[in-house]
Amino acid sequence: MKGKITRVAALCAALLALFAQAEIARAITIVVNDLSDAIDVTPGDGACATGTGACTLRAAIQEANALPGSDLIVLPAGTINLIRSGADDTALNGDLDISTTLVISGAGTTINGSTWIGSPDRIFHILPGGDVLIKGVTIKSGKAQLGGGILNNGALTLWETTIYTNSATSGGGGGINTTGALTMAESRLLDNAATAGGGGLVAISGARVTLIDTLVSGNVAGASGGGLFLSTGADARLVGSIIKSNRTPTEGGGIYTFPDDNSLTLDESWVEANTAQTGGGISANGASLRMQDSIIRGNTATGTLGGGGLRNASATATLSNTTIANNSARGGGGISNDTLAPITITGGSIAGNIATADHGGGIYNRPDSPLRLVDVSIAANTTISNGAGLYNAGSPVTLTNSIAQSNRTLTQSNSTGGGIHMAFSGTLRLEGARVAGNRAQSAGGGIYLDYGIPVSIYTSSLSSNRSVAGDGGGIAALDSNQIWMESSLLDGNLAGLSGGGISAGSGGGSTILSSTIQSNRAEYGGGGAALGGATLILNNGRVLSNTSASSSGGGIAAGVMIARDSLFAGNVSANSGGAVSLNDGGSASRFSNSAFSDNVTGGYGGALETSTGIQMTDTTFARNVAGVSGGVLRSQSPDLIGMVRVTMTVNAAQSGNGGALLLQVAAPVSIVDSVFVSN
């Protein structure tokens, strides 16, 4: 409300100033007293008079054009039916041509263009040099090749004015075609049609369009821009305005910007329930798109390029505190962002959007288009393919203080990346982000990373994500990925296969610093993390209460592990390695200043199972349990098992051998300054 009051106050001040200027400088005030379409007898004589002595709108305009200075025309209530067909620029015949500075003040007056005798025409033509304000008028049923209601080649302000059911038969701008400055305030652009672009309005090169508290609704274009079309070099700013229920069979159901040097700005505006093949709400192909405190909601794109709410084809886009909600498209239900189109979104939400046949329920971001999200919520978006929240194909992506939550891939059994899907290339960085409650039918309930894509996670959390029938409840990385996690939480994620928290291929590596991996569950290996043959570096980590339901590595399954100042507690596996299972057989793993307690396996190695050499320093093992053998450690490696200042107390092998250690392959063992008690 505060924003609207401010806008209206500014608008009123500007219009009052314009009226004051007209009052001071005008030659005459002309009061129309006849609703017919008769002409002035002698334009320029200072008297608006038809052959009967009455004053009509056409006669008043003829007189104003012929006189110097600014003029004010006052209209009565009622309907003026235009009937004089013909072509000129003097207002003698056809449309009402204005070449002067003029204010037309109506009293709810309708000017009707469905009554021409002969060829139809538009209602008004503002000629170059004309500067016109029209208030309190309905401009209805005009028809012309372009600009069915108004053709503006000068400067035009419409206040409390409705442009209704006009049509452009072969060009653009069913309601208005403008090459000059156009301001619409508290006005309506309704149910107009164009065979070309801009069912409601088309702005041609050099035009400057401002809409304030204006409704653009029900317009139809045969080409792009059901509501508005911005051509090369045209700029538009919408403040407190609504673009609703417009449609086109091509691009930009609500708004279309042509691929060239133009700009579109929306402040406190709505783009709602528009329909197009591409860019149901907006198709931005120009140089600049800026949105602030605005809403794009309930729009539909039916074609393969998608963008139910917004398709950004080439603009540098900045969205602030903007909601993209409940839009639908084959791909990019909320936003479809093309190649070489950088986009920054700050504040607001992308929620409830759906991709019906392709990727990216919330966002589909294509190559070489950096995407930055700050304080944004990506929530409850869906897709039948990959990346329900965000699908990124080859660009750097950063989420800062943002949330990807409750996004879901739906029916396809191989659909991946419930929250975020990173495809082909690019990078992913999370800072203060939360990825929670997302679900994928296959891998990567929270995040899916294609081959070699690195991810960096700082002070963030991934919690309660689920991969229904695949790997990586929290994160699934295919291979050769570098995963960096610092001061973060991986909690309560569930994988239908391996890696409840993280699943990664063998070719990469993971570094986890000052982070917690807890309460994750995998049906197979690596309840907390399954890293194949890769190396995990864990410093100051906590691996707590994770579960491998039917395999090994309740907490971690990896190739090699280097852990320092870390705690492994309460993890459970079915087969071996209650806390950790190491399977590389190459480089030695190392644990220092760490603790293993209350870990359990149904088979071998209550705390650890290894197929590689292992070195333990200043590390404690307490109350770990193996259902068969090796209460602490089961080793199947011929490499050195080294212990320096290690304490093992009250560990148990319930039905086999080695309350503390089970060495199944002959291997050198070095034990220095260590304690074994009550195992």
Solvent accessible surface area in square Angstrom, and as a share of the most:
residue,aa,sasa,rsa
1,M,175,0.78
2,K,168,0.71
3,G,24,0.23
4,K,89,0.38
5,I,105,0.53
6,T,83,0.48
7,R,36,0.13
8,V,39,0.22
9,A,60,0.46
10,A,64,0.49
11,L,10,0.05
12,C,42,0.25
13,A,61,0.47
14,A,61,0.48
15,L,6,0.03
16,L,112,0.56
17,A,62,0.48
18,L,57,0.28
19,F,48,0.20
20,A,51,0.39
21,Q,119,0.53
22,A,7,0.05
23,E,100,0.45
24,I,150,0.76
25,A,55,0.43
26,R,67,0.25
27,A,50,0.39
28,I,47,0.24
29,T,55,0.32
30,I,7,0.03
31,V,92,0.53
32,V,3,0.02
33,N,108,0.55
34,D,38,0.20
35,L,65,0.33
36,S,51,0.33
37,D,6,0.03
38,A,38,0.30
39,I,53,0.27
40,D,5,0.02
41,V,98,0.57
42,T,70,0.41
43,P,62,0.39
44,G,33,0.32
45,D,82,0.42
46,G,38,0.37
47,A,49,0.38
48,C,23,0.14
49,A,31,0.24
50,T,7,0.04
51,G,76,0.73
52,T,123,0.71
53,G,53,0.51
54,A,22,0.17
55,C,7,0.04
56,T,0,0.00
57,L,1,0.00
58,R,1,0.00
59,A,0,0.00
60,A,0,0.00
61,I,0,0.00
62,Q,12,0.05
63,E,0,0.00
64,A,0,0.00
65,N,36,0.19
66,A,53,0.41
67,L,28,0.14
68,P,107,0.68
69,G,43,0.42
70,S,9,0.06
71,D,0,0.00
72,L,31,0.15
73,I,0,0.00
74,V,52,0.30
75,L,6,0.03
76,P,42,0.26
77,A,66,0.51
78,G,33,0.32
79,T,60,0.35
80,I,1,0.01
81,N,62,0.32
82,L,1,0.00
83,I,69,0.35
84,R,75,0.27
85,S,31,0.20
86,G,39,0.37
87,A,106,0.82
88,D,43,0.22
89,D,85,0.44
90,T,81,0.47
91,A,0,0.00
92,L,67,0.33
93,N,37,0.19
94,G,0,0.00
95,D,7,0.04
96,L,0,0.00
97,D,0,0.00
98,I,0,0.00
99,S,49,0.32
100,T,17,0.10
101,T,53,0.31
102,L,2,0.01
103,V,2,0.01
104,I,0,0.00
105,S,27,0.17
106,G,13,0.13
107,A,62,0.48
108,G,60,0.58
109,T,0,0.00
110,T,27,0.16
111,I,0,0.00
112,N,14,0.07
113,G,2,0.02
114,S,75,0.49
115,T,49,0.28
116,W,26,0.09
117,I,123,0.63
118,G,61,0.59
119,S,79,0.51
120,P,69,0.44
121,D,23,0.12
122,R,28,0.10
123,I,0,0.00
124,F,0,0.00
125,H,22,0.10
126,I,0,0.00
127,L,21,0.10
128,P,100,0.63
129,G,67,0.65
130,G,2,0.02
131,D,67,0.35
132,V,3,0.01
133,L,1,0.00
134,I,0,0.00
135,K,45,0.19
136,G,12,0.12
137,V,3,0.02
138,T,34,0.20
139,I,0,0.00
140,K,60,0.26
141,S,23,0.15
142,G,1,0.01
143,K,90,0.38
144,A,14,0.11
145,Q,127,0.56
146,L,67,0.33
147,G,0,0.00
148,G,0,0.00
149,G,0,0.00
150,I,0,0.00
151,L,20,0.10
152,N,0,0.00
153,N,42,0.21
154,G,13,0.12
155,A,32,0.24
156,L,4,0.02
157,T,22,0.13
158,L,0,0.00
159,W,23,0.08
160,E,82,0.37
161,T,1,0.01
162,T,14,0.08
163,I,0,0.00
164,Y,74,0.28
165,T,50,0.29
166,N,1,0.01
167,S,32,0.20
168,A,2,0.01
169,T,57,0.33
170,S,76,0.49
171,G,14,0.14
172,G,11,0.11
173,G,0,0.00
174,G,0,0.00
175,G,0,0.00
176,I,0,0.00
177,N,7,0.04
178,T,0,0.00
179,T,49,0.28
180,G,14,0.14
181,A,50,0.39
182,L,1,0.01
183,T,38,0.22
184,M,0,0.00
185,A,0,0.00
186,E,54,0.24
187,S,3,0.02
188,R,115,0.42
189,L,0,0.00
190,L,25,0.12
191,D,71,0.37
192,N,1,0.00
193,A,41,0.32
194,A,6,0.05
195,T,82,0.48
196,A,30,0.23
197,G,7,0.07
198,G,0,0.00
199,G,0,0.00
200,G,0,0.00
201,L,0,0.00
202,V,6,0.03
203,A,0,0.00
204,I,59,0.30
205,S,68,0.44
206,G,42,0.40
207,A,0,0.00
208,R,121,0.44
209,V,4,0.02
210,T,40,0.23
211,L,0,0.00
212,I,29,0.15
213,D,23,0.12
214,T,3,0.02
215,L,52,0.26
216,V,0,0.00
217,S,19,0.12
218,G,20,0.19
219,N,0,0.00
220,V,43,0.25
221,A,0,0.00
222,G,40,0.38
223,A,38,0.29
224,S,15,0.10
225,G,0,0.00
226,G,0,0.00
227,G,0,0.00
228,L,1,0.00
229,F,30,0.12
230,L,1,0.00
231,S,21,0.13
232,T,44,0.25
233,G,20,0.19
234,A,0,0.00
235,D,37,0.19
236,A,5,0.04
237,R,119,0.43
238,L,0,0.00
239,V,14,0.08
240,G,15,0.15
241,S,1,0.00
242,I,66,0.33
243,I,0,0.00
244,K,82,0.35
245,S,47,0.31
246,N,1,0.00
247,R,132,0.48
248,T,8,0.05
249,P,85,0.53
250,T,46,0.27
251,E,43,0.19
252,G,0,0.00
253,G,0,0.00
254,G,0,0.00
255,I,0,0.00
256,Y,16,0.06
257,T,2,0.01
258,F,82,0.34
259,P,74,0.47
260,D,69,0.36
261,D,98,0.51
262,N,3,0.02
263,S,33,0.22
264,L,1,0.00
265,T,23,0.13
266,L,0,0.00
267,D,15,0.08
268,E,69,0.31
269,S,0,0.00
270,W,87,0.30
271,V,0,0.00
272,E,28,0.12
273,A,44,0.34
274,N,0,0.00
275,T,54,0.31
276,A,1,0.01
277,Q,92,0.41
278,T,6,0.03
279,G,0,0.00
280,G,0,0.00
281,G,0,0.00
282,I,0,0.00
283,S,0,0.00
284,A,1,0.01
285,N,10,0.05
286,G,4,0.04
287,A,49,0.38
288,S,47,0.30
289,L,2,0.01
290,R,85,0.31
291,M,0,0.00
292,Q,72,0.32
293,D,61,0.32
294,S,1,0.01
295,I,39,0.20
296,I,0,0.00
297,R,83,0.30
298,G,32,0.30
299,N,1,0.00
300,T,50,0.29
301,A,2,0.02
302,T,84,0.49
303,G,9,0.09
304,T,98,0.57
305,L,81,0.40
306,G,0,0.00
307,G,0,0.00
308,G,0,0.00
309,G,0,0.00
310,L,0,0.00
311,R,25,0.09
312,N,0,0.00
313,A,17,0.13
314,S,55,0.35
315,A,1,0.00
316,T,77,0.45
317,A,2,0.01
318,T,55,0.32
319,L,0,0.00
320,S,28,0.18
321,N,86,0.44
322,T,2,0.01
323,T,41,0.24
324,I,1,0.01
325,A,12,0.09
326,N,92,0.47
327,N,0,0.00
328,S,29,0.19
329,A,2,0.01
330,R,98,0.36
331,G,2,0.02
332,G,0,0.00
333,G,0,0.00
334,G,0,0.00
335,I,0,0.00
336,S,0,0.00
337,N,1,0.00
338,D,18,0.09
339,T,59,0.34
340,L,127,0.63
341,A,0,0.00
342,P,51,0.32
343,I,4,0.02
344,T,42,0.24
345,I,2,0.01
346,T,52,0.30
347,G,7,0.07
348,G,28,0.27
349,S,27,0.17
350,I,1,0.00
351,A,26,0.20
352,G,30,0.29
353,N,1,0.00
354,I,60,0.30
355,A,0,0.00
356,T,63,0.37
357,A,42,0.32
358,D,45,0.23
359,H,36,0.16
360,G,0,0.00
361,G,0,0.00
362,G,0,0.00
363,I,1,0.00
364,Y,25,0.10
365,N,0,0.00
366,R,43,0.16
367,P,54,0.34
368,D,85,0.44
369,S,0,0.00
370,P,66,0.42
371,L,4,0.02
372,R,123,0.45
373,L,0,0.00
374,V,21,0.12
375,D,76,0.39
376,V,3,0.02
377,S,32,0.21
378,I,0,0.00
379,A,22,0.17
380,A,54,0.42
381,N,0,0.00
382,T,22,0.13
383,T,0,0.00
384,I,45,0.23
385,S,10,0.07
386,N,29,0.15
387,G,0,0.00
388,A,0,0.00
389,G,0,0.00
390,L,0,0.00
391,Y,9,0.04
392,N,0,0.00
393,A,6,0.04
394,G,13,0.12
395,S,0,0.00
396,P,62,0.39
397,V,1,0.01
398,T,32,0.19
399,L,0,0.00
400,T,21,0.12
401,N,84,0.43
402,S,1,0.01
403,I,51,0.26
404,A,0,0.00
405,Q,62,0.28
406,S,50,0.32
407,N,0,0.00
408,R,96,0.35
409,T,0,0.00
410,L,46,0.23
411,T,107,0.62
412,Q,73,0.32
413,S,93,0.60
414,N,108,0.56
415,S,1,0.01
416,T,14,0.08
417,G,0,0.00
418,G,0,0.00
419,G,0,0.00
420,I,0,0.00
421,H,10,0.04
422,M,0,0.00
423,A,3,0.02
424,F,146,0.61
425,S,58,0.37
426,G,21,0.20
427,T,64,0.37
428,L,3,0.01
429,R,96,0.35
430,L,0,0.00
431,E,50,0.22
432,G,29,0.28
433,A,4,0.03
434,R,97,0.35
435,V,0,0.00
436,A,8,0.06
437,G,33,0.32
438,N,2,0.01
439,R,71,0.26
440,A,0,0.00
441,Q,37,0.16
442,S,22,0.14
443,A,15,0.11
444,G,0,0.00
445,G,0,0.00
446,G,0,0.00
447,I,0,0.00
448,Y,22,0.08
449,L,0,0.00
450,D,26,0.13
451,Y,143,0.54
452,G,37,0.35
453,I,1,0.01
454,P,48,0.30
455,V,1,0.01
456,S,29,0.18
457,I,0,0.00
458,Y,59,0.22
459,T,87,0.51
460,S,7,0.04
461,S,20,0.13
462,L,0,0.00
463,S,21,0.14
464,S,71,0.46
465,N,1,0.00
466,R,99,0.36
467,S,0,0.00
468,V,46,0.26
469,A,63,0.49
470,G,3,0.03
471,D,48,0.25
472,G,0,0.00
473,G,0,0.00
474,G,0,0.00
475,I,0,0.00
476,A,4,0.03
477,A,5,0.04
478,L,61,0.30
479,D,46,0.24
480,S,59,0.38
481,N,4,0.02
482,Q,105,0.47
483,I,3,0.01
484,W,96,0.34
485,M,0,0.00
486,E,56,0.25
487,S,52,0.34
488,S,9,0.06
489,L,60,0.30
490,L,0,0.00
491,D,34,0.18
492,G,29,0.28
493,N,1,0.01
494,L,55,0.27
495,A,0,0.00
496,G,16,0.16
497,L,73,0.36
498,S,29,0.18
499,G,0,0.00
500,G,0,0.00
501,G,0,0.00
502,I,0,0.00
503,S,13,0.09
504,A,14,0.11
505,G,17,0.16
506,S,67,0.44
507,G,49,0.47
508,G,14,0.14
509,G,14,0.14
510,S,4,0.03
511,T,23,0.14
512,I,0,0.00
513,L,35,0.17
514,S,51,0.33
515,S,3,0.02
516,T,24,0.14
517,I,0,0.00
518,Q,53,0.24
519,S,57,0.37
520,N,1,0.01
521,R,103,0.37
522,A,0,0.00
523,E,64,0.29
524,Y,108,0.41
525,G,13,0.12
526,G,0,0.00
527,G,0,0.00
528,G,0,0.00
529,A,0,0.00
530,A,12,0.10
531,L,1,0.01
532,G,33,0.32
533,G,27,0.26
534,A,4,0.03
535,T,49,0.28
536,L,0,0.00
537,I,64,0.32
538,L,1,0.00
539,N,55,0.28
540,N,86,0.44
541,G,1,0.01
542,R,114,0.42
543,V,0,0.00
544,L,24,0.12
545,S,59,0.38
546,N,0,0.00
547,T,32,0.18
548,S,1,0.01
549,A,32,0.25
550,S,54,0.35
551,S,27,0.17
552,S,24,0.15
553,G,0,0.00
554,G,0,0.00
555,G,0,0.00
556,I,0,0.00
557,A,13,0.10
558,A,0,0.00
559,G,0,0.00
560,V,8,0.05
561,M,0,0.00
562,I,47,0.24
563,A,1,0.01
564,R,120,0.44
565,D,69,0.36
566,S,6,0.04
567,L,52,0.26
568,F,0,0.00
569,A,19,0.15
570,G,27,0.25
571,N,0,0.00
572,V,62,0.36
573,S,2,0.01
574,A,37,0.29
575,N,76,0.39
576,S,5,0.03
577,G,0,0.00
578,G,0,0.00
579,A,0,0.00
580,V,0,0.00
581,S,8,0.05
582,L,1,0.01
583,N,78,0.40
584,D,64,0.33
585,G,41,0.39
586,G,46,0.44
587,S,75,0.48
588,A,49,0.38
589,S,0,0.00
590,R,120,0.44
591,F,2,0.01
592,S,21,0.14
593,N,62,0.32
594,S,6,0.04
595,A,31,0.24
596,F,1,0.00
597,S,18,0.12
598,D,62,0.32
599,N,0,0.00
600,V,58,0.33
601,T,1,0.00
602,G,47,0.45
603,G,7,0.07
604,Y,65,0.25
605,G,0,0.00
606,G,0,0.00
607,A,0,0.00
608,L,0,0.00
609,E,17,0.08
610,T,0,0.00
611,S,34,0.22
612,T,0,0.00
613,G,1,0.01
614,I,1,0.01
615,Q,53,0.24
616,M,0,0.00
617,T,33,0.19
618,D,49,0.26
619,T,0,0.00
620,T,62,0.36
621,F,1,0.00
622,A,21,0.16
623,R,122,0.45
624,N,0,0.00
625,V,35,0.20
626,A,0,0.00
627,G,17,0.16
628,V,46,0.26
629,S,6,0.04
630,G,0,0.00
631,G,0,0.00
632,V,0,0.00
633,L,0,0.00
634,R,36,0.13
635,S,1,0.01
636,Q,68,0.30
637,S,0,0.00
638,P,85,0.53
639,D,56,0.29
640,L,85,0.42
641,I,0,0.00
642,G,1,0.01
643,M,0,0.00
644,V,38,0.22
645,R,121,0.44
646,V,0,0.00
647,T,44,0.25
648,M,0,0.00
649,T,35,0.20
650,V,87,0.50
651,N,2,0.01
652,A,41,0.32
653,A,21,0.17
654,Q,133,0.59
655,S,87,0.56
656,G,36,0.35
657,N,108,0.56
658,G,26,0.25
659,G,22,0.21
660,A,11,0.09
661,L,40,0.20
662,L,26,0.13
663,L,65,0.32
664,Q,82,0.37
665,V,59,0.34
666,A,97,0.75
667,A,27,0.21
668,P,77,0.49
669,V,59,0.34
670,S,48,0.31
671,I,82,0.41
672,V,69,0.39
673,D,109,0.56
674,S,27,0.18
675,V,73,0.42
676,F,77,0.32
677,V,71,0.41
678,S,82,0.53
679,N,65,0.33
